Amino acid sequence: MLKKMRRRYLALKIDSNETFSSRELIGTVWDAILKLYGEYGASRTGLALIDYDAEKKFAILRTAHTTVDMVRAALASITKIGDKPVAVHVLKVSGTIRALYKKIKQ
């Protein structure tokens, strides 16, 4: 029997003067994970972009609970999206989206 995949949601702050499309953002995150962990590591993350607000420079990523540290390391290694300088900060990590929004609003 297959075990249910436990997930974690990461709230991200994109620190940059530029704005990016959601496609540019998730593409850059995938590239960082592939560069650090290869295709096998990337396949284990189950990464998905849940929410992205280009104006507020805020995003929510979903990943497997076992790969949170891998995703955090990959996010920390991001210095550019396209040619534009950027830093990605993890604000909070939570097991549900609802709890994540609650933690952020506090």
C-alpha positions as CSV (number, residue, x, y, z in Angstrom):
1,M,0.0,0.0,0.0
2,L,1.2,3.5,-0.9
3,K,1.9,5.8,2.0
4,K,0.2,9.2,1.8
5,M,2.7,11.9,0.9
6,R,3.1,14.4,3.7
7,R,3.6,17.8,2.4
8,R,5.0,21.1,3.6
9,Y,4.2,24.6,2.4
10,L,6.9,27.3,2.3
11,A,6.1,31.0,2.3
12,L,8.7,32.9,0.3
13,K,9.7,36.5,0.1
14,I,11.4,37.5,-3.2
15,D,13.8,40.3,-2.5
16,S,14.3,42.2,-5.7
17,N,13.5,45.6,-7.4
18,E,12.3,43.7,-10.4
19,T,9.1,41.7,-10.9
20,F,9.0,38.2,-12.4
21,S,6.4,35.9,-13.9
22,S,5.4,32.8,-12.0
23,R,7.0,30.8,-14.8
24,E,10.3,32.5,-14.4
25,L,10.2,32.0,-10.6
26,I,9.4,28.2,-10.6
27,G,11.8,27.6,-13.5
28,T,14.6,29.2,-11.5
29,V,13.7,27.2,-8.4
30,W,13.7,23.9,-10.5
31,D,17.1,24.9,-12.0
32,A,18.6,25.5,-8.6
33,I,17.3,22.1,-7.3
34,L,18.6,20.3,-10.4
35,K,22.0,21.9,-10.1
36,L,22.4,20.9,-6.5
37,Y,20.7,17.5,-6.4
38,G,20.3,16.3,-9.9
39,E,17.2,14.8,-11.5
40,Y,16.7,12.1,-8.9
41,G,16.9,14.6,-6.0
42,A,14.5,17.0,-7.9
43,S,12.0,14.2,-8.6
44,R,11.8,13.5,-4.8
45,T,10.7,17.0,-3.9
46,G,7.3,16.9,-5.6
47,L,7.7,20.7,-5.9
48,A,4.7,22.9,-7.0
49,L,4.1,26.6,-7.0
50,I,0.8,27.1,-5.1
51,D,0.4,30.9,-5.0
52,Y,2.4,33.8,-6.4
53,D,1.9,37.5,-6.0
54,A,4.2,39.5,-8.3
55,E,3.2,42.8,-6.7
56,K,3.8,41.8,-3.1
57,K,6.8,39.6,-4.2
58,F,5.4,36.7,-2.2
59,A,5.1,33.0,-3.2
60,I,4.0,29.7,-1.7
61,L,5.7,26.5,-2.7
62,R,4.6,22.9,-1.8
63,T,7.1,20.1,-1.3
64,A,7.4,16.7,0.3
65,H,8.1,16.9,4.1
66,T,11.3,14.9,3.7
67,T,12.8,17.4,1.2
68,V,12.2,20.7,2.9
69,D,15.9,21.2,3.8
70,M,16.8,20.4,0.2
71,V,14.4,23.0,-1.2
72,R,15.6,25.6,1.4
73,A,19.2,25.0,0.3
74,A,18.3,25.4,-3.4
75,L,16.3,28.6,-2.6
76,A,19.3,30.0,-0.7
77,S,21.5,29.3,-3.8
78,I,19.4,31.5,-6.1
79,T,21.0,34.9,-6.8
80,K,19.4,35.7,-10.2
81,I,16.2,35.2,-12.0
82,G,17.0,35.7,-15.7
83,D,19.6,38.4,-15.6
84,K,18.1,40.3,-12.7
85,P,19.6,40.0,-9.2
86,V,17.4,38.5,-6.5
87,A,17.4,36.9,-3.1
88,V,14.7,34.4,-2.0
89,H,13.9,34.2,1.7
90,V,11.8,31.5,3.4
91,L,9.4,33.3,5.8
92,K,7.6,30.3,7.3
93,V,7.1,26.6,6.8
94,S,3.8,24.8,7.6
95,G,1.9,21.5,7.1
96,T,-1.2,23.2,5.8
97,I,-1.9,26.3,3.6
98,R,-4.4,27.6,6.2
99,A,-1.9,27.5,9.0
100,L,0.7,29.1,6.8
101,Y,-1.5,32.1,6.1
102,K,-2.2,32.3,9.8
103,K,1.5,32.3,10.7
104,I,2.2,35.0,8.2
105,K,-0.6,37.3,9.3
106,Q,0.7,37.4,12.9
